[in-house]
Amino acid sequence: MLAVLLLVLNQTWPDPLRFAGVSLSVKLAATLGTVVATAFWIVFGYAVGCLLTVFVWDSPARRRSGVPVPKLLTQLAGMAIWITTATILLAVVYDVPTWAS
């Protein structure tokens, strides 16, 4: 739910401030827009990790089979998610050139 709210806020920024009658400087509005976009990508990465845990690592089929998922696999997958999230965040929000661009 938070990711959806942040996505909508990020796509419509700074219109919600104008609608509420809040007047901010251009620099402060741009900074707050960057904060909202950063928060969205962090929440998105966390949600992907949680969904992977629920639907892959702790799925009912895994529990029925009784075969545990190797801890190294789950940690490497989590690390890959966060590295991907950080790369997207740097490329999209902060316009840092990455190896993909």
Contacts in CASP RR format, 6 or more apart in sequence:
PFRMAT RR
TARGET T0000
AUTHOR 0000-0000-0000
METHOD contacts of the structure
MODEL  1
MLAVLLLVLNQTWPDPLRFAGVSLSVKLAATLGTVVATAFWIVFGYAVGC
LLTVFVWDSPARRRSGVPVPKLLTQLAGMAIWITTATILLAVVYDVPTWA
S
2 43 0 8 1.000
3 40 0 8 1.000
3 43 0 8 1.000
3 44 0 8 1.000
3 47 0 8 1.000
6 36 0 8 1.000
6 39 0 8 1.000
6 40 0 8 1.000
6 43 0 8 1.000
7 40 0 8 1.000
9 16 0 8 1.000
9 36 0 8 1.000
9 40 0 8 1.000
10 33 0 8 1.000
10 36 0 8 1.000
10 37 0 8 1.000
10 40 0 8 1.000
13 29 0 8 1.000
13 32 0 8 1.000
13 33 0 8 1.000
13 36 0 8 1.000
14 24 0 8 1.000
14 29 0 8 1.000
14 32 0 8 1.000
14 33 0 8 1.000
17 23 0 8 1.000
17 24 0 8 1.000
17 29 0 8 1.000
24 32 0 8 1.000
34 93 0 8 1.000
34 94 0 8 1.000
37 92 0 8 1.000
37 93 0 8 1.000
38 89 0 8 1.000
38 93 0 8 1.000
41 85 0 8 1.000
41 88 0 8 1.000
41 89 0 8 1.000
41 92 0 8 1.000
41 93 0 8 1.000
42 85 0 8 1.000
42 89 0 8 1.000
44 85 0 8 1.000
45 81 0 8 1.000
45 82 0 8 1.000
45 85 0 8 1.000
48 81 0 8 1.000
48 85 0 8 1.000
49 78 0 8 1.000
49 81 0 8 1.000
52 77 0 8 1.000
52 78 0 8 1.000
52 81 0 8 1.000
53 74 0 8 1.000
56 62 0 8 1.000
57 69 0 8 1.000
57 74 0 8 1.000
62 69 0 8 1.000
87 98 0 8 1.000
87 100 0 8 1.000
90 96 0 8 1.000
90 98 0 8 1.000
91 97 0 8 1.000
91 98 0 8 1.000
91 100 0 8 1.000
91 101 0 8 1.000
END
